[in-house]
Amino acid sequence: MSDQHRNILSVDSESFSYIFEQNVSVPLGNGGVVRCNVYKPRATLTGTKFPVLMTYGPYGKDVPYKDFNPKSFSEVHPTHQTEQSAWETPTPQFWTDNGYIVIRADEIGVGQSPGVLNVKSASSIEGFRDVIEWAAEQEWCSGKVGLLGVSYYAATQWQVASLQPKGLAAIVPWEGFSDTYSESLRHGGILSNKFYSMWYSRQVAPNQYGLPGRAARNWGPDTVEGDLSIEELNANRSVLVLHEQRYRDDKSLASLNFNLEDVTVPVLTVANLGGILLHLRGNVLGYLWAGSDFKYLRFITGRHDLPFYYPEEVEVQKSFLDAWLKDDDREGWTKKGAVPAIDLVLRRGNVGYNNPQGEKTFLRRKESEWPLARTKYTPFYLTALRTLERDLPEQKPLPIKLTYQALGENEHADTLTFTSAPFDSETEVTGHIVAHLNVSISKDRWRGSPSDLDLFLTLRHLSSSGEEISYTGSAGEPVPVTKGWLRVSLRKTNTQHPRHRHWLPHRDFYSTDVLPVVPNDIYPVDVELWPTNVVVGSGGKLVLEVSSGDTSGTGFWGHNDPIDRSEDIFKGQNHIHFGPNYVNYMTLPVIPSS
């Protein structure tokens, strides 16, 4: 047996109220190994079996939360501020006290798990499946495994659940994504490069198996088999070449594709309304398309790190998992229709942003379906006067176009804004939004002609006093109601796809879908904005912003890669056209007042 395949188990049964087994080796079907930490209630010593809660990921199972993100750790609920707490994962102390075994596994190529570091890859997910099936067969396990974790630890739940591993009994994907292409890598076909670059260098690469100096940096222990050379590290790292991953049929992306209908275990999917660039759409669409007989969608607000540990949210997690992993169903999760499928939070009023106590004042409401059956899809028409009108405005006989400049971002992004009249009465908007625009491009004077157009849409909420109401983004930053994007060369929709809806246009984003964008030709396009909820008060307004680049509220998730958005392709003038043949509107999902 090679050094990398031997069991290097170390046991600490004195320092904690639970049994802690470190670096337990799990053999993989391909001959490799994954190492995990196992945290077990002491009753396992007398033969009592317990269900397992598992996470599997790239952040290092031995990197303490307090070191990974000290500020965040200082703000989580004290119950979860423990020595062995880890970023975005269940707290061993709490869950073992409540009758669960907790397993944290280092993904292949990370921490103490040898192999090639290749996050989000199909081979890594195969390893996840093997670890689940291994755990379910252990003498201390009841035979049931549940998945519970945030962000990356949520996204991989969808993938591995689609493989239907033996023993998997329920999943709780908390603020993740289910479509790597559309929700993580490329928004509307536009590369979301800023977050990827930061995330990989800050949260993934420092945890590579064999990387020297981890202990010296207080970033978990060094690799037990010793350090690898620079040459070995480079050979064991699959480099993300984002520019080459332009379409969903790219080989490296196609291998990640899975069908949500293959997810058949019970699901509690949790979507954050403020996660408008990563932690929202995938949880909603995961609920829509999962093949599970029992599936539930819960909405939350706040930063992506804190609500997972709120006592009231932990109780929801525990109630759901107890029902499916312990046959202890106190709420009715296992009885069809006993628990409403949708638990919605209503963003009414202005409580500020990054204000957990203020956000906890938002009311909740139970619903039986998504989208809500009583939704009135209501067009708001854009006008050349830059207004949003509820009634179709009278069309001038001659067409008009409004022009804005590309490229640019944030304060340098050229923007058109369309503002509604003050709302006469309180109005709830809950669901999916689509904007229909008629757009074109043209060249700047003495420059070459552009050949594509990127659309950046933002929906903002103004109070009756005219101030913008901001909500809490994933990192605590102020964000607007929601955002949407589209690369016009990828405008083609597949109306024959079974998931296509008038409120959710389906795009395949295949390389064969690329369409020309010719200067001065006008193209009608439908732009999806991510699902949302907002309650506009009497006197409040909505503003639709159409821009040539990122604007305020983008945060870490910028789209400013100079190759993906090169001046040769995009630099020029962008236009929205108005007239008898060019009607522009945004369809809002308005919920009638009861």
Residue pairs with C-beta under 8 A, 6 or more apart in sequence:
3 225
4 33
4 114
4 225
5 25
5 27
5 31
5 33
6 25
7 24
7 25
8 23
8 25
8 35
8 112
8 224
9 21
9 22
9 23
9 24
9 25
10 21
10 22
10 23
11 19
11 20
11 21
11 22
12 20
12 22
13 19
13 20
16 39
16 84
16 92
16 93
17 42
17 93
17 96
17 97
18 39
18 40
18 41
18 42
18 92
18 93
18 96
18 97
19 38
19 39
19 40
19 41
19 42
19 44
19 45
20 37
20 38
20 39
20 84
20 92
21 37
21 38
21 39
21 40
22 37
22 62
23 35
23 36
23 37
23 112
23 224
24 35
24 36
24 37
24 38
25 33
25 34
25 35
26 33
26 34
26 35
26 36
26 105
26 130
26 131
26 134
27 33
27 130
27 134
28 34
28 108
28 126
28 127
28 130
29 126
29 130
30 123
30 126
32 108
32 114
32 115
32 127
33 113
33 114
34 56
34 105
34 106
34 107
34 108
34 113
34 127
34 130
34 131
35 61
35 105
35 106
35 111
35 112
35 113
36 56
36 61
36 103
36 104
36 105
36 106
36 131
37 61
37 62
37 103
37 104
37 105
38 101
38 102
38 103
39 84
39 92
39 95
39 96
39 101
39 102
39 103
39 104
40 50
40 96
40 101
40 140
41 48
41 50
41 96
41 97
41 99
41 100
41 101
43 50
44 50
44 101
44 140
49 139
49 140
49 141
49 142
49 143
50 99
50 100
50 101
50 140
50 141
50 142
51 99
51 100
51 101
51 141
51 142
51 144
51 145
51 146
51 169
51 321
51 325
51 326
52 100
52 101
52 102
52 103
52 135
52 136
52 141
52 144
52 145
52 146
53 90
53 95
53 100
53 101
53 102
53 103
53 145
53 146
53 147
53 148
53 321
54 102
54 103
54 104
54 105
54 131
54 132
54 135
54 145
54 146
54 147
55 88
55 89
55 90
55 103
55 104
55 105
55 147
55 148
55 149
55 153
56 105
56 107
56 127
56 128
56 131
56 153
56 156
56 160
57 89
57 105
57 107
57 110
57 149
57 152
57 153
57 156
58 107
58 110
58 117
58 119
58 152
58 203
58 204
58 207
59 68
59 86
59 87
59 88
59 110
59 152
59 203
59 204
59 207
60 68
60 86
60 106
60 110
60 111
60 206
60 207
60 214
60 219
60 220
61 86
61 104
61 105
61 106
61 111
61 112
61 220
62 111
62 112
62 220
62 221
63 86
63 87
63 111
63 207
63 219
63 220
64 83
64 84
64 85
64 86
64 220
65 72
65 73
65 76
65 81
65 85
65 86
65 87
66 73
66 81
66 85
67 218
67 219
68 86
68 87
69 87
69 305
72 87
72 305
72 306
73 81
73 85
74 81
75 306
76 85
76 305
76 306
76 309
77 309
77 310
77 311
77 314
79 91
79 93
79 94
79 309
79 311
79 314
80 91
80 94
80 309
82 91
82 92
82 93
84 91
84 92
84 93
85 91
85 92
85 93
86 104
87 305
88 149
88 150
88 151
88 152
88 153
88 305
88 308
89 104
89 149
89 150
89 153
90 100
90 102
90 148
90 149
91 309
92 102
94 314
95 102
96 102
98 318
99 326
100 321
100 325
101 135
101 140
101 141
103 131
103 135
105 113
105 128
105 131
106 112
106 113
106 207
106 209
107 113
107 119
107 124
107 127
107 128
108 114
108 115
108 116
108 117
108 118
108 123
108 124
108 127
109 115
109 116
109 117
109 118
109 124
109 208
109 209
109 236
109 237
110 117
110 204
110 207
110 208
110 209
111 207
111 209
111 220
111 223
112 209
112 221
112 223
112 224
113 127
113 209
114 209
114 210
114 225
115 209
115 236
116 123
116 236
116 237
116 238
117 204
117 205
117 208
117 209
117 236
117 237
117 238
118 124
118 238
119 152
119 200
119 204
120 155
120 156
120 180
120 256
121 238
121 255
121 256
122 255
122 256
125 156
125 159
125 160
125 163
126 163
128 156
128 159
128 160
129 160
129 163
129 165
132 145
132 147
132 160
132 165
132 166
132 167
132 168
133 165
133 166
133 167
135 141
135 145
135 167
136 143
136 144
136 145
136 165
136 166
136 167
136 168
137 143
137 167
141 167
142 325
143 167
144 167
144 169
144 324
144 325
145 165
145 167
145 168
145 169
145 325
146 168
146 169
146 170
146 171
146 172
146 321
146 324
146 325
147 153
147 157
147 160
147 161
147 168
147 170
147 171
147 172
147 173
148 171
148 172
148 174
148 317
148 321
149 157
149 172
149 173
149 174
150 174
150 175
150 176
150 304
150 305
150 308
151 174
151 175
151 176
151 278
151 279
151 304
152 176
153 174
153 176
154 172
154 173
154 174
154 175
154 176
154 177
154 270
154 283
155 173
155 176
155 177
155 178
155 180
155 184
155 282
156 176
157 171
157 172
157 173
157 176
158 171
158 173
158 176
158 178
158 258
158 260
158 263
158 282
158 286
159 256
159 258
160 168
161 168
161 171
161 262
161 263
161 264
161 265
161 267
162 258
162 259
162 260
162 262
162 263
163 258
163 262
164 262
164 264
164 265
168 265
169 265
169 266
169 324
169 325
170 265
170 266
170 267
170 268
170 320
170 321
170 324
170 325
171 263
171 265
171 266
171 267
171 268
172 267
172 268
172 269
172 270
172 317
172 320
172 321
173 267
173 269
173 270
173 283
173 286
174 270
174 308
174 317
175 270
175 271
175 272
175 275
175 279
175 280
175 283
175 300
175 304
175 308
175 474
176 279
176 282
176 283
177 183
177 184
177 278
177 279
177 281
177 282
177 283
178 260
178 282
178 283
178 285
178 286
179 281
179 282
179 285
180 253
180 256
181 248
181 253
181 509
182 188
182 281
182 507
182 509
183 278
183 281
183 282
184 192
184 278
185 191
185 192
185 196
185 242
185 245
185 253
186 192
186 245
186 246
186 509
187 277
187 485
187 557
187 559
188 455
188 484
188 485
188 486
188 487
188 490
188 527
188 528
189 246
189 485
189 486
189 487
189 489
189 490
189 507
189 509
190 454
190 485
190 486
190 487
190 559
190 564
190 565
191 242
191 243
191 559
191 561
191 564
191 565
192 277
192 557
192 558
192 559
193 242
193 558
193 559
193 560
193 561
193 564
194 556
194 557
194 558
194 559
194 560
195 277
195 278
195 556
195 557
195 558
196 240
196 242
198 556
200 240
205 211
205 237
206 214
206 217
206 219
207 214
207 219
207 220
208 233
208 236
208 237
209 223
209 228
209 236
210 223
210 225
210 226
210 227
210 228
210 232
210 233
210 236
211 223
211 227
211 228
211 233
212 222
212 227
212 228
213 222
214 220
214 221
214 222
214 223
215 221
215 222
228 236
242 561
242 564
243 561
243 563
243 564
244 250
244 252
245 252
245 253
246 511
247 253
247 509
247 510
247 511
247 513
247 514
248 254
248 257
248 508
248 509
248 510
249 510
249 511
249 512
250 511
260 285
260 286
260 289
260 290
260 291
261 289
261 290
261 291
262 291
263 286
263 290
263 291
263 292
264 290
264 291
264 292
264 293
265 292
266 292
266 293
266 294
266 295
266 320
266 324
266 333
266 334
267 286
267 287
267 290
267 292
267 294
267 295
267 296
268 295
268 296
268 298
268 316
268 317
268 320
269 283
269 284
269 286
269 287
269 290
269 295
269 296
269 297
269 298
270 283
270 297
270 298
270 299
270 300
271 279
271 280
271 281
271 283
271 284
271 287
271 297
271 298
271 299
271 300
271 531
272 279
272 280
272 283
272 299
272 300
272 301
272 302
272 304
272 307
272 474
273 280
273 299
273 300
273 301
273 345
273 347
273 471
273 532
273 533
274 280
274 301
274 302
274 303
274 471
274 472
274 473
274 474
274 479
275 304
275 473
275 474
276 473
276 479
276 480
276 482
276 483
276 530
276 532
276 553
277 473
277 474
277 483
277 554
277 555
277 556
277 557
278 474
278 557
279 304
279 474
280 530
280 531
281 530
281 531
283 297
284 297
284 370
284 531
287 295
287 296
287 297
287 341
287 370
288 370
288 499
289 499
293 336
294 333
294 334
294 336
295 341
296 320
296 333
296 339
296 341
296 342
296 343
297 341
297 342
297 343
297 370
298 316
298 342
298 343
299 342
299 343
299 344
299 345
299 533
300 307
300 313
300 345
301 307
301 345
301 347
301 359
301 362
301 471
301 472
302 356
302 359
302 472
303 354
303 356
303 472
303 473
303 474
303 475
303 476
304 474
304 475
306 356
307 313
307 356
308 314
310 356
319 330
319 331
319 333
320 331
320 333
322 328
322 329
322 330
323 329
323 330
323 331
323 333
323 334
324 333
324 334
329 335
331 338
331 339
332 338
332 339
333 339
337 368
340 366
340 367
340 368
341 367
341 368
341 369
341 370
342 366
342 367
342 368
342 369
342 370
342 372
343 364
343 366
343 367
344 364
344 365
344 366
344 367
344 430
344 533
345 362
345 363
345 364
345 533
346 362
346 363
346 364
346 365
346 428
346 533
346 535
347 362
347 471
347 533
347 534
347 535
348 362
348 363
348 426
348 535
348 537
349 361
349 535
349 537
350 463
350 467
350 469
351 358
351 359
351 361
351 362
352 358
352 470
353 470
353 471
353 472
353 473
353 476
353 477
353 478
353 479
354 472
354 476
354 477
354 478
355 472
359 472
370 431
371 430
371 431
371 432
371 503
371 589
372 430
372 431
372 589
372 591
374 591
374 592
375 430
375 431
375 589
375 590
375 591
376 589
376 590
376 591
376 592
377 502
377 503
377 587
377 588
377 589
377 590
378 390
378 587
378 588
378 589
378 590
379 390
379 392
379 585
379 586
379 587
379 588
380 388
380 389
380 390
380 420
380 542
380 544
380 585
380 586
380 587
380 588
381 388
381 389
381 390
381 391
381 392
381 393
381 583
381 584
381 585
382 388
382 418
382 437
382 544
382 576
382 578
382 584
382 585
382 586
383 389
383 393
383 418
383 578
384 396
384 400
384 402
384 578
386 402
386 416
386 417
386 418
386 419
387 418
387 419
387 420
387 421
388 418
388 419
388 420
388 421
388 542
388 543
388 544
388 586
389 420
389 421
392 583
395 578
395 579
395 580
395 583
396 578
396 579
397 579
397 580
398 579
399 577
399 578
399 579
399 580
399 581
399 582
400 577
400 578
400 579
401 440
401 575
401 576
401 577
401 578
402 416
402 575
402 576
402 578
403 573
403 574
403 575
404 414
404 415
404 416
404 546
404 547
404 548
404 573
404 574
404 575
405 414
405 548
405 572
405 573
405 574
406 414
406 441
406 450
406 453
406 454
406 548
406 549
406 570
406 571
406 572
406 573
406 574
407 548
407 549
407 565
407 567
407 570
407 571
408 414
408 548
408 549
409 549
409 550
409 551
409 554
409 558
409 559
409 560
410 549
410 550
410 551
410 552
410 554
412 549
413 456
413 547
413 548
413 549
413 550
413 551
414 547
414 548
414 574
415 545
415 546
415 547
415 548
415 551
416 545
416 546
416 547
416 576
417 543
417 544
417 545
417 546
418 543
418 544
418 545
418 546
419 462
419 541
419 542
419 543
420 541
420 542
420 543
421 541
422 464
422 538
422 539
422 540
422 541
423 536
423 537
423 538
423 539
423 540
423 541
424 538
425 538
425 593
426 535
426 536
426 537
426 538
426 593
427 535
427 536
427 590
428 533
428 534
428 535
428 536
428 590
428 591
428 593
429 481
429 532
429 533
429 534
429 535
429 536
429 542
429 588
429 589
429 590
429 591
430 532
430 533
430 589
430 591
431 503
431 531
431 532
431 589
431 591
432 501
432 503
432 504
432 528
432 529
432 531
432 589
433 459
433 482
433 484
433 503
433 528
433 529
433 531
433 532
433 586
433 587
433 588
433 589
434 502
434 503
434 504
434 505
434 526
434 527
434 528
434 529
434 586
434 587
435 457
435 484
435 526
435 527
435 529
435 544
435 584
435 585
435 586
435 587
436 524
436 525
436 526
436 527
436 583
436 584
436 585
436 586
436 587
437 455
437 524
437 525
437 527
437 546
437 576
437 584
438 522
438 523
438 524
438 525
438 576
438 577
438 578
438 582
438 583
438 584
439 453
439 455
439 488
439 522
439 523
439 525
439 574
439 575
439 576
439 577
440 453
440 519
440 520
440 521
440 522
440 523
440 574
440 575
440 577
441 449
441 450
441 451
441 452
441 453
441 517
441 519
441 520
441 572
441 573
441 574
441 575
442 449
442 450
442 519
442 520
442 572
442 573
442 575
443 449
443 450
443 519
443 572
443 573
444 571
444 572
444 573
447 571
447 572
448 568
449 519
449 572
450 517
450 519
450 569
450 570
450 571
450 572
451 489
451 516
451 517
451 519
451 569
452 487
452 488
452 489
452 517
452 569
452 570
453 487
453 488
453 489
453 517
453 570
453 574
454 485
454 486
454 487
454 488
454 548
454 549
454 559
454 565
454 570
455 484
455 485
455 486
455 487
455 488
455 525
455 527
455 546
456 483
456 485
456 546
456 547
456 548
456 549
456 550
456 551
456 559
457 483
457 484
457 485
457 527
457 529
457 544
457 545
457 546
457 547
458 480
458 482
458 483
458 484
458 544
458 545
458 547
458 551
458 553
459 480
459 481
459 482
459 483
459 529
459 532
459 542
459 543
459 544
459 545
459 586
460 468
460 480
460 481
460 542
460 543
460 544
460 545
461 468
461 469
461 480
461 481
461 534
461 536
461 540
461 541
461 542
461 543
462 468
462 469
462 540
462 541
462 542
462 543
463 469
463 537
463 539
463 540
464 537
464 538
464 539
464 540
466 541
468 480
469 540
470 478
470 479
470 480
470 553
471 478
471 479
471 480
471 481
472 478
472 479
473 479
473 553
473 555
474 555
474 556
475 555
475 556
477 553
477 555
478 552
478 553
479 553
479 555
480 552
480 553
481 532
481 534
481 542
482 529
482 530
482 531
482 532
483 529
483 530
483 553
483 554
484 527
484 528
484 529
484 530
485 527
485 559
486 525
486 527
486 528
488 517
488 523
488 525
489 514
489 515
489 516
489 517
490 507
490 509
490 513
490 514
490 515
491 515
491 523
491 525
491 526
492 507
492 508
492 513
492 515
493 500
493 505
493 506
493 507
493 526
494 500
494 506
494 507
494 508
495 506
497 506
497 508
499 506
500 506
503 587
503 589
504 528
505 526
505 528
507 513
517 523
519 572
522 577
522 582
524 582
536 542
542 588
544 586
545 551
546 576
548 570
548 574
549 559
549 560
549 565
550 558
550 559
550 560
559 565
576 584
577 584
578 584
